[in-house]
């Protein structure tokens, strides 16, 4: 048995522990129980309460005596008798079970829906009848007043099978492409079906007409939820006459009152997994919802979390034992988990000893071994002066530190720092004084770097001060935050208001920059006057007339204007650079030396000479100009030029399309490599000798004369 506490609610996992294999003999099982402590302490509430591979669905009969579970492999159904705490019978099936229902108070009437469209009926003795529905089924519900079975699945129709007449009735035609789940209200027998499109269609079985349609997909998307894809309905459960819970495939649970089309509450599991089971716990007004990872129990009025269970294996189905605090889960594991939560209710009558057991555990809680020890690191030992104890019995090495007795730790700490309480008292007094000072009028002083940004933050903080007080959340001030402290101290973080990025991303700055610049000048003047007196500048009040009109759409025109100015500045910069380069070329002259060795400058009208370095190829200055012109020309003009030069061939095919063949220019390395290959082949051809002179008319091997000696 495993005990856990979630939100101060004790949860007892009665299925926790090792399970013994079935092929072991009773003698070996008893021997293992005597040797293994975990096996000895485990609680086997129901004998062999498991499946060979996994369990898909589990239910409790209405009289509470039988627990019926369906699983695989091989497909089978097992019935457990709670009065005998053992298995009553096991029946193998032809295919896996999608879901099943118990029509009687005990196990005598069972209906199974298989994955191959078969519907199988079992009576007390075993298999009774088997029929087939037109489409693959996903869920079904039983209408007790009319003895009708309503099947929903991969179709827009709801198939009706009357068990009294033994025949199919006219189907209910819905507007959905596919139906996932269905349920019938136990009070007024309203039939509801959840669709793939995220809607719930409600039908009146008496007149076979649709009475309402709920769009749950749009209501499941709230401010705090992140939905990927269309939320389809994956679970559905009625509560009394007017309540209904809807689970979506994206992990939300919606609570509805049938008199309203809007949900009363939306609860998100935050896992993004489909909701698989929904149950109502009426004594505590709780909703129990489960996906494949977790079971959550929360209040249906305000959504406050009560507790949660997170098993080790994925969950397929959850069953709540009536009028008790016991839960059964069908998992992707051979073991079916049994959870007992005393806060939900008492233990069932057939296992009432659990109440006494849990009470004893709560009265005598077992203290863990780590409660009397303190974990310290090597640095803590150095501060306490206990490094000489490393390796002794007083310190037990664990991971990156040591465990030591908590009494020794407190004793050494008091000896190492006897004035710790006085320091703590002074710190608390200092904190109280700072809190009282914070209630006074705060004085503001601009930093040395990014003064304009600091002024903007001050204005925004003044404008939003009242809103923050009303909402009750304290926003972090960037000027007082240590993470952004360097931005207002280091000159390297100075915002360049003339850069292109700043002008495009902050168009409002250019609009209110003039007013802020004037205020900035006043602030600087006040700081210079009062710097010597070591006085702070009084904070200015927040004026509503200085609010920046961020909601105004005029920033679009401002961005366009900034882009136009940036383009004009770029063009002017290019023209200036071109003129400067031309002027520099004109002023450049070749410096030579006279026969004596004195350098002299040649006149500008003389030709200029350039030295070509070794390994470089001379290219005329017109190549650069020609390349620039080619880049500016269109693709059509370039193709025409290459076609004239013989580098491009254009051919018309039979279907009227164009075939283009390009001849790429070869690099200098490729030309050298091809020339070397040609020289090599030519050299090999010259030194190659003919083998015709080796031919002889004499017979020999392979000439057809045999191997014998030639006659004289």
C-alpha positions in Angstrom: 0.0 0.0 0.0 1.3 3.4 -0.9 0.2 6.6 0.9 0.4 10.0 -0.7 -1.0 13.4 0.2 -2.1 15.9 -2.4 -3.5 19.2 -1.2 -3.6 17.8 2.4 -5.8 14.9 1.2 -4.6 11.4 2.0 -4.8 8.9 -0.9 -4.2 5.2 -0.4 -3.1 3.1 -3.4 -4.2 -0.4 -2.4 -2.8 -1.9 -5.6 0.7 -0.7 -5.1 3.4 -3.3 -4.6 4.8 -6.3 -6.4 2.5 -8.8 -8.1 3.4 -12.5 -8.1 3.2 -14.4 -11.4 0.4 -16.8 -11.9 2.6 -19.8 -12.8 4.1 -19.8 -9.3 2.9 -22.5 -7.0 1.3 -21.7 -3.7 4.3 -23.0 -1.8 6.7 -20.7 -3.6 4.3 -17.7 -3.1 4.2 -18.3 0.6 8.0 -18.6 0.7 8.3 -15.3 -1.2 5.9 -13.6 1.2 8.0 -14.6 4.1 11.2 -13.4 2.6 10.2 -10.2 0.8 9.0 -7.3 3.0 7.2 -5.5 0.2 5.1 -8.6 -0.7 4.4 -9.2 3.0 3.1 -5.7 3.6 1.0 -5.4 0.5 -2.8 -5.4 0.7 -4.5 -7.7 -1.9 -8.0 -6.4 -1.5 -9.5 -8.6 -4.3 -7.6 -11.7 -5.3 -6.2 -11.6 -8.9 -7.6 -8.2 -9.6 -5.8 -7.8 -12.9 -5.8 -8.5 -16.6 -3.3 -10.5 -18.7 -2.1 -7.3 -20.6 -4.3 -4.3 -20.0 -7.8 -3.2 -19.1 -10.0 -1.0 -21.3 -13.1 -0.4 -19.2 -14.4 -1.1 -15.7 -17.9 -0.8 -14.1 -19.7 -1.7 -10.8 -23.1 -3.2 -10.8 -26.0 -1.3 -9.3 -26.2 -3.5 -6.2 -22.5 -2.9 -5.5 -21.6 -6.6 -5.3 -19.9 -7.2 -8.6 -17.1 -5.4 -10.4 -16.9 -6.2 -14.1 -13.9 -5.4 -16.3 -13.1 -5.9 -19.9 -9.5 -6.2 -21.2 -7.1 -8.0 -23.5 -5.1 -10.0 -24.6 -6.8 -12.3 -25.4 -10.1 -10.3 -25.4 -12.0 -11.2 -22.3 -14.3 -10.0 -19.5 -13.8 -10.8 -15.8 -16.3 -10.5 -13.0 -15.2 -10.1 -9.4 -17.4 -10.8 -6.4 -16.8 -8.2 -3.7 -18.5 -10.3 -1.0 -16.0 -13.2 -1.7 -13.1 -10.8 -2.5 -12.2 -13.0 -5.5 -13.0 -13.6 -9.2 -16.4 -15.1 -9.9 -16.0 -15.9 -13.6 -14.1 -15.1 -16.8 -15.4 -15.2 -20.4 -13.3 -14.9 -23.5 -14.6 -12.9 -26.4 -14.0 -12.9 -30.2 -12.8 -9.2 -30.4 -11.8 -6.3 -28.3 -14.5 -4.4 -26.4 -15.0 -0.7 -27.0 -17.4 -0.3 -24.1 -20.0 -2.3 -22.2 -23.0 -1.7 -19.9 -24.8 -3.6 -17.2 -28.5 -3.6 -17.8 -29.5 -5.5 -14.6 -28.8 -4.9 -10.9 -26.3 -7.8 -11.0 -24.2 -9.4 -13.7 -27.1 -11.3 -15.3 -27.6 -8.9 -18.3 -24.6 -7.5 -20.1 -24.2 -5.7 -23.4 -20.8 -5.5 -25.1 -19.9 -3.2 -28.1 -17.0 -4.7 -30.1 -14.5 -2.9 -32.4 -15.8 -5.0 -35.4 -19.4 -3.6 -35.3 -20.8 -6.5 -33.3 -23.1 -6.1 -30.4 -23.0 -9.1 -28.0 -25.5 -9.9 -25.3 -24.7 -12.0 -22.3 -27.0 -13.5 -19.7 -26.2 -15.2 -16.4 -25.1 -18.4 -18.0 -22.9 -16.8 -20.7 -23.3 -15.8 -24.4 -26.9 -15.1 -25.4 -27.1 -13.3 -28.7 -25.0 -11.4 -31.2 -25.9 -8.9 -33.8 -24.2 -6.2 -35.9 -24.8 -2.5 -36.4 -24.3 -0.7 -39.8 -21.3 1.5 -38.8 -18.4 1.2 -36.4 -19.6 2.1 -32.9 -17.9 4.2 -30.3 -20.5 4.4 -27.5 -24.0 3.5 -26.6 -26.7 4.2 -23.9 -29.7 2.3 -22.7 -33.1 4.0 -22.5 -35.0 2.1 -19.7 -38.6 3.3 -20.3 -38.6 2.1 -24.0 -35.9 -0.6 -23.8 -34.0 1.0 -26.6 -30.2 0.9 -27.1 -28.9 4.1 -28.8 -25.6 3.5 -30.7 -23.3 6.3 -31.9 -20.2 6.0 -34.0 -18.5 6.8 -37.3 -21.8 8.0 -38.8 -24.2 10.9 -38.6 -27.0 8.5 -37.6 -28.0 7.3 -34.1 -29.0 3.6 -34.4 -31.8 2.4 -32.2 -32.2 -1.2 -31.2 -35.3 -2.2 -29.3 -34.7 -5.1 -27.0 -38.4 -5.8 -26.4 -39.2 -6.2 -30.1 -35.8 -7.5 -31.0 -35.4 -5.3 -34.1 -33.8 -2.0 -35.3 -36.0 1.1 -35.3 -35.7 4.2 -37.4 -32.4 6.0 -36.8 -32.0 9.6 -35.6 -30.5 11.8 -38.3 -28.0 14.4 -36.9 -26.1 17.2 -38.5 -22.7 15.9 -37.5 -20.2 14.0 -39.6 -19.4 11.6 -36.7 -20.6 11.0 -33.1 -18.2 10.2 -30.3 -20.1 9.8 -27.0 -23.7 9.8 -25.8 -25.6 9.7 -22.5 -29.2 9.7 -21.2 -30.4 11.8 -18.3 -31.6 9.6 -15.5 -34.4 11.9 -14.5 -36.3 13.1 -17.6 -34.4 10.7 -20.1 -33.1 13.4 -22.4 -30.7 11.9 -24.9 -27.5 13.8 -25.7 -24.8 13.0 -28.2 -21.3 14.6 -28.6 -20.1 15.2 -32.1 -16.7 15.4 -33.8 -17.3 19.1 -34.5 -17.5 20.0 -30.8 -21.3 20.2 -30.5 -23.8 18.4 -28.2 -27.1 17.5 -29.8 -30.0 16.9 -27.4 -33.0 14.7 -28.5 -36.3 13.9 -26.9 -36.9 10.1 -27.1 -40.6 10.5 -26.8 -41.1 12.4 -30.1 -37.7 11.7 -31.7 -37.0 15.3 -32.4 -33.9 17.4 -31.7 -34.6 19.9 -29.0 -31.3 21.8 -28.7 -27.7 22.1 -30.0 -24.8 23.3 -27.8 -21.6 24.6 -29.4 -19.0 23.6 -26.9 -15.9 24.1 -29.1 -16.2 27.9 -29.0 -17.0 28.0 -25.3 -13.9 25.8 -24.4 -11.5 28.4 -25.6 -10.9 30.9 -22.8 -8.1 33.4 -22.0 -6.0 30.9 -20.0 -6.3 28.0 -22.4 -4.2 27.0 -25.4 -6.1 24.9 -27.9 -4.5 23.2 -30.9 -7.1 22.0 -33.4 -10.9 21.8 -33.1 -12.1 20.6 -29.7 -14.3 17.6 -30.3 -16.5 16.0 -27.6 -14.8 13.0 -25.9 -16.8 12.6 -22.7 -20.4 13.4 -21.6 -22.2 13.0 -18.2 -25.5 14.2 -16.8 -25.9 15.4 -13.2 -29.4 15.1 -11.8 -32.0 16.8 -14.0 -30.4 20.1 -15.0 -26.6 19.6 -14.8 -24.3 18.3 -17.5 -20.5 18.0 -17.9 -18.8 17.9 -21.2 -15.2 16.8 -21.8 -13.3 17.9 -24.9 -10.4 16.2 -26.8 -8.2 19.2 -26.0 -8.4 18.7 -22.2 -11.2 21.0 -21.1 -14.2 20.2 -18.9 -17.3 22.4 -19.3 -20.2 22.5 -16.8 -23.6 23.4 -18.2 -27.0 24.2 -16.9 -29.5 22.9 -19.4 -31.4 26.1 -19.2 -28.4 28.1 -20.6 -26.3 27.8 -23.7 -23.2 29.2 -22.0 -21.1 27.1 -19.6 -21.1 27.8 -15.9 -17.4 26.8 -15.5 -14.6 25.8 -17.8 -11.8 23.6 -16.2 -8.6 22.9 -18.0 -6.4 19.9 -17.3 -3.4 21.6 -19.0 -2.2 18.4 -20.5 -3.9 18.7 -23.9 -5.2 15.1 -23.8 -8.8 14.0 -24.4 -11.0 13.7 -21.3 -11.9 10.0 -20.9 -14.2 9.8 -17.9 -16.5 12.2 -15.9 -18.2 11.5 -12.6 -20.1 13.6 -10.0 -19.6 13.2 -6.3 -22.7 14.7 -4.7 -21.8 14.6 -1.0 -19.0 17.1 -1.5 -20.2 18.7 -4.8 -17.1 17.5 -6.6 -16.4 16.7 -10.3 -14.0 13.8 -11.0 -12.5 14.2 -14.4 -9.7 12.0 -15.9 -7.5 12.0 -19.0 -4.8 9.4 -19.8 -2.4 11.0 -17.3 -4.2 12.3 -14.3 -7.4 12.2 -12.3 -8.5 15.5 -11.0 -11.1 16.2 -8.3 -12.4 19.8 -8.1 -15.3 21.8 -6.8 -18.1 22.1 -9.4 -19.1 25.6 -8.2 -15.8 27.5 -8.3 -13.4 25.0 -9.9 -11.1 24.9 -6.8 -8.8 21.9 -6.8 -9.6 19.3 -4.1 -7.0 16.6 -4.9 -5.5 14.7 -7.8 -4.2 11.2 -8.6 -1.5 10.5 -11.1 -0.9 6.7 -11.7 2.2 5.3 -13.2 0.4 3.8 -16.2 -2.0 5.6 -18.7 -5.6 5.6 -17.7 -8.4 4.1 -19.9 -11.4 4.4 -17.7 -12.4 5.4 -14.1 -15.1 3.9 -12.0 -16.4 5.5 -8.7 -17.8 3.0 -6.2 -21.2 4.4 -5.2 -21.5 6.0 -1.7 -17.9 5.6 -0.8 -14.4 7.0 -1.2 -13.1 4.2 -3.4 -12.0 4.5 -7.1 -11.1 1.8 -9.6 -9.1 2.6 -12.7 -8.6 0.7 -15.9 -5.0 1.2 -17.1 -2.5 0.4 -19.8 -1.1 -2.2 -17.4 -2.1 -5.6 -16.2 -2.9 -4.3 -12.7 -6.2 -2.4 -12.2 -5.6 0.2 -9.6 -7.7 0.6 -6.4 -7.6 4.0 -4.7 -9.1 4.7 -1.3 -9.7 8.4 -0.3 -11.2 8.7 3.2 -12.0 12.4 2.6 -14.5 11.4 -0.2 -16.4 8.9 2.0 -16.2 5.8 4.1 -14.9 2.4 2.8 -17.5 0.0 1.3 -19.2 -2.5 3.5 -17.2 -5.4 2.1 -13.9 -3.8 3.0 -14.8 -1.8 6.1 -11.5 -2.8 7.8 -9.8 -0.1 5.7 -11.3 2.6 7.9 -9.6 1.1 11.0 -6.4 0.6 9.1 -6.2 4.2 7.8 -7.1 5.6 11.2 -4.2 3.8 12.8 -1.8 5.0 10.2 -2.9 8.6 10.8 -2.6 8.3 14.6 0.9 6.8 14.3 2.6 8.4 11.4 5.9 6.9 10.4 8.7 9.4 10.4 11.1 9.1 7.5 14.8 8.6 8.1 15.6 12.0 6.7 13.5 14.0 9.2 16.3 13.8 11.9 19.1 14.7 9.5 20.2 17.8 7.7 21.7 17.9 4.2 24.8 20.1 4.0 27.3 20.8 1.2 31.0 21.0 1.4 30.8 24.8 1.4 28.4 24.7 4.4 30.9 22.5 6.3 33.7 25.0 5.5 31.6 27.9 6.9 30.8 25.8 10.1 34.4 24.6 10.4 33.5 20.9 10.2 35.6 19.8 7.3 37.6 17.6 9.7 34.5 15.4 10.2 34.5 14.3 6.5 35.1 10.5 6.5 33.8 10.0 10.1 30.6 8.4 11.2 29.0 11.8 11.9 28.8 12.6 8.2 27.3 10.3 5.6 28.2 11.1 2.0 25.2 11.5 -0.3 25.3 12.9 -3.9 27.1 16.3 -3.8 27.0 16.7 0.0 26.6 15.0 3.3 23.9 14.1 5.9 24.5 15.1 9.5 22.4 14.9 12.6 20.1 17.9 12.9 20.9 18.4 16.6 24.6 18.5 15.9 23.9 21.0 13.1 22.0 23.4 15.3 24.5 23.2 18.1 27.5 23.9 15.8 25.6 26.7 14.0 24.9 28.5 17.3 28.5 28.2 18.4 29.8 29.4 15.0 27.6 32.5 14.9 26.4 33.5 18.4 25.2 36.9 17.3 22.9 35.6 14.6 19.8 36.6 16.4 21.0 40.2 16.9 21.7 40.5 13.2 18.3 39.0 12.4 16.7 41.5 14.7 18.5 44.4 13.1 17.5 43.3 9.6 13.9 43.1 10.6 14.0 46.6 12.1 15.7 47.9 8.9 12.9 46.2 6.8 10.2 47.9 8.9 11.8 51.3 8.5 12.1 50.8 4.8 8.5 49.8 4.6 7.4 53.0 6.4 9.6 55.1 4.1 8.0 53.5 1.1 4.7 55.1 2.1 6.1 58.6 1.9 6.2 60.7 -1.3 8.8 59.1 -3.6 11.4 61.4 -5.1 12.6 60.7 -8.6 16.0 61.2 -10.1 17.0 60.4 -13.7 19.9 58.1 -14.4 23.0 59.1 -16.4 22.2 56.8 -19.3 19.0 56.5 -21.3 17.4 59.5 -19.6 14.6 59.8 -22.2 13.7 56.1 -21.8 13.7 56.5 -18.0 11.4 59.5 -18.3 9.0 57.5 -20.4 8.9 54.7 -17.9 8.3 57.2 -15.1 5.3 58.6 -17.0 3.8 55.2 -17.7 4.2 54.1 -14.0 2.5 57.3 -12.8 -0.4 56.8 -15.3 -0.9 53.2 -14.4 -0.4 53.6 -10.6 -4.2 53.9 -9.9 -5.0 50.9 -12.2 -2.5 48.7 -10.4 -3.9 49.6 -7.0 -7.4 48.7 -8.2 -6.4 45.4 -9.7 -4.2 44.5 -6.7 -1.2 43.4 -8.7 2.2 45.0 -8.2 3.9 45.5 -11.5 7.7 45.4 -11.4 9.4 48.8 -12.0 12.1 48.6 -14.6 14.1 51.4 -13.0 14.2 49.6 -9.7 14.7 46.1 -11.1 18.3 44.8 -10.8 18.1 42.9 -14.0 17.8 46.2 -16.0 20.1 48.1 -13.8 23.1 48.1 -16.3 20.9 49.5 -19.0 20.8 52.9 -17.1 24.4 52.8 -16.0 26.5 51.5 -18.9 27.0 53.9 -21.8 27.2 50.9 -24.2 23.4 50.5 -23.8 22.6 54.0 -24.8 19.6 54.0 -27.2 20.5 55.5 -30.6 17.4 57.4 -31.7 18.9 58.1 -35.1 19.3 54.4 -36.1 17.0 52.9 -38.7 15.6 50.2 -36.4 14.7 52.8 -33.8 12.9 55.1 -36.2 10.9 52.2 -37.7 10.0 50.4 -34.5 9.2 53.5 -32.4 7.3 55.9 -34.7 5.6 57.5 -31.7 8.9 58.8 -30.3 9.2 61.3 -33.2 5.8 62.6 -32.3 6.2 63.2 -28.6 10.0 63.7 -28.7 9.8 67.4 -28.7 7.7 67.7 -25.5 9.8 65.0 -23.8 13.0 66.8 -24.8 11.9 70.0 -23.2 11.0 68.2 -19.9 14.4 66.4 -20.1 16.2 69.7 -20.3 14.3 71.0 -17.2 15.2 67.8 -15.3 18.9 68.1 -16.2 19.0 71.7 -15.2 17.5 70.8 -11.8 20.0 68.0 -11.3 22.9 70.2 -12.1 21.7 72.9 -9.6 21.1 70.4 -6.8 23.9 68.0 -7.4 26.3 69.9 -5.1 23.7 70.1 -2.3 23.2 66.3 -2.5 19.4 66.7 -2.8 17.0 64.7 -4.9 14.6 66.1 -7.4 11.0 66.1 -6.3 8.9 63.8 -8.4 6.5 65.4 -10.7 2.8 64.6 -10.8 1.2 62.5 -13.5 -0.5 64.9 -16.0 -3.2 63.4 -18.1 -2.6 65.8 -20.9 0.9 64.3 -21.6 -0.5 60.8 -22.3 0.8 59.4 -25.5 -2.0 58.6 -27.9 -0.9 55.0 -28.6 -4.4 54.0 -29.6 -4.4 56.5 -32.4 -3.8 55.0 -35.8 -1.6 57.8 -36.9 1.5 55.7 -36.3 0.9 54.1 -39.6 1.5 57.3 -41.5 4.5 58.0 -39.2 6.1 54.7 -40.2 5.6 55.4 -43.8 7.1 58.8 -43.4 10.1 57.4 -41.6 10.6 54.8 -44.4 10.4 57.5 -47.1 13.0 59.6 -45.2 15.3 56.6 -44.8 15.1 55.9 -48.5 16.0 59.5 -49.3 18.9 59.5 -46.9 20.2 56.2 -48.4 20.1 57.6 -51.9 21.8 60.8 -50.8 24.5 58.7 -49.0 25.1 56.6 -52.2 25.4 59.7 -54.4 27.8 61.2 -51.9 29.9 58.0 -51.8 30.0 57.9 -55.6 31.1 61.5 -55.8 33.8 61.0 -53.2 35.2 57.9 -55.0 35.3 59.8 -58.3 37.0 62.8 -56.6 39.5 60.4 -55.0 40.3 58.8 -58.3 40.9 62.2 -59.9 43.2 63.2 -57.0 45.2 59.9 -57.0 48.5 60.2 -58.8 51.5 57.9 -59.3 54.5 58.7 -57.1 57.8 58.0 -58.7 61.4 58.8 -57.9 64.0 60.7 -59.9 67.4 59.3 -60.7 68.8 60.8 -57.5 66.2 58.9 -55.4 63.9 61.8 -54.4 60.2 61.0 -54.8 58.3 63.2 -57.1 54.6 63.2 -58.1 53.6 62.8 -61.8 51.1 65.2 -63.3 47.5 64.2 -63.2 47.1 64.1 -67.0 49.6 61.2 -67.2 48.4 57.6 -67.4 48.2 55.6 -64.1 50.0 52.3 -63.7 49.0 49.4 -61.4 51.0 46.4 -60.4 49.5 42.9 -60.9 50.5 40.5 -58.1 51.9 37.0 -58.9 49.2 34.4 -59.5 46.5 36.9 -60.4 44.8 37.4 -63.7 44.3 40.8 -65.2 40.8 41.8 -65.9 39.8 45.0 -67.5 38.0 47.7 -65.6 35.0 47.4 -67.9 34.2 43.9 -66.5 33.0 45.4 -63.2 30.8 47.9 -65.0 29.5 45.2 -67.3 28.6 42.9 -64.3 26.8 45.8 -62.6 24.8 46.4 -65.8 23.9 42.7 -66.1 22.6 42.7 -62.6 20.3 45.6 -63.3 18.9 44.1 -66.6 15.9 41.8 -66.8 16.0 38.1 -67.3 14.8 38.4 -70.9 17.6 40.7 -71.9 20.2 38.5 -70.3 18.9 35.4 -72.1 19.0 37.3 -75.4 22.6 38.3 -74.8 23.7 34.8 -73.9 21.9 33.4 -76.9 23.8 35.7 -79.2 27.1 34.8 -77.6 26.4 31.0 -78.1 26.1 30.2 -74.4 22.3 29.6 -74.5 20.1 27.5 -76.8 16.3 27.9 -76.9 14.2 25.2 -78.5 10.4 24.8 -78.9 9.0 21.4 -78.0 5.9 19.8 -79.3 3.7 21.0 -76.5 4.7 24.6 -76.8 7.1 24.9 -73.9 10.6 26.1 -73.9 13.8 24.0 -73.4 16.8 26.0 -72.1 20.3 24.7 -72.4 23.0 26.7 -70.6 26.8 26.5 -71.2 28.6 27.6 -68.1 31.9 29.2 -68.2 34.8 27.1 -67.1 37.0 28.3 -64.3 40.8 28.5 -64.6 41.2 25.5 -62.5 38.9 23.4 -64.7 40.7 24.5 -67.8 44.1 23.6 -66.4 42.8 20.2 -65.3 41.3 19.4 -68.7 44.5 20.5 -70.5 46.6 18.2 -68.1 44.3 15.3 -69.0 44.7 15.9 -72.7 48.5 16.1 -72.3 48.5 12.9 -70.3 46.5 11.0 -73.0 48.7 12.3 -75.7 51.9 11.2 -73.9 50.4 7.7 -73.3 49.5 7.4 -76.9 53.1 8.2 -78.0 54.7 5.6 -75.8 52.2 2.9 -76.5 53.7 0.0 -78.7 51.8 -2.3 -81.0 51.7 -6.1 -80.2 51.3 -7.4 -83.8 54.9 -8.6 -84.0 54.3 -11.1 -81.2 52.0 -13.2 -83.4 53.3 -16.6 -84.6 52.1 -19.3 -87.0 53.3 -22.1 -84.7 50.7 -24.2 -83.1 50.4 -24.4 -79.4 48.0 -24.4 -76.6 44.5 -23.3 -77.7 45.2 -23.7 -81.4 43.3 -27.0 -81.8 46.3 -29.4 -82.2 46.2 -30.9 -78.8 48.9 -31.2 -76.2 51.0 -33.9 -77.9 54.5 -33.3 -79.3 54.7 -32.1 -82.8 56.2 -34.7 -85.2 59.5 -34.1 -86.8 
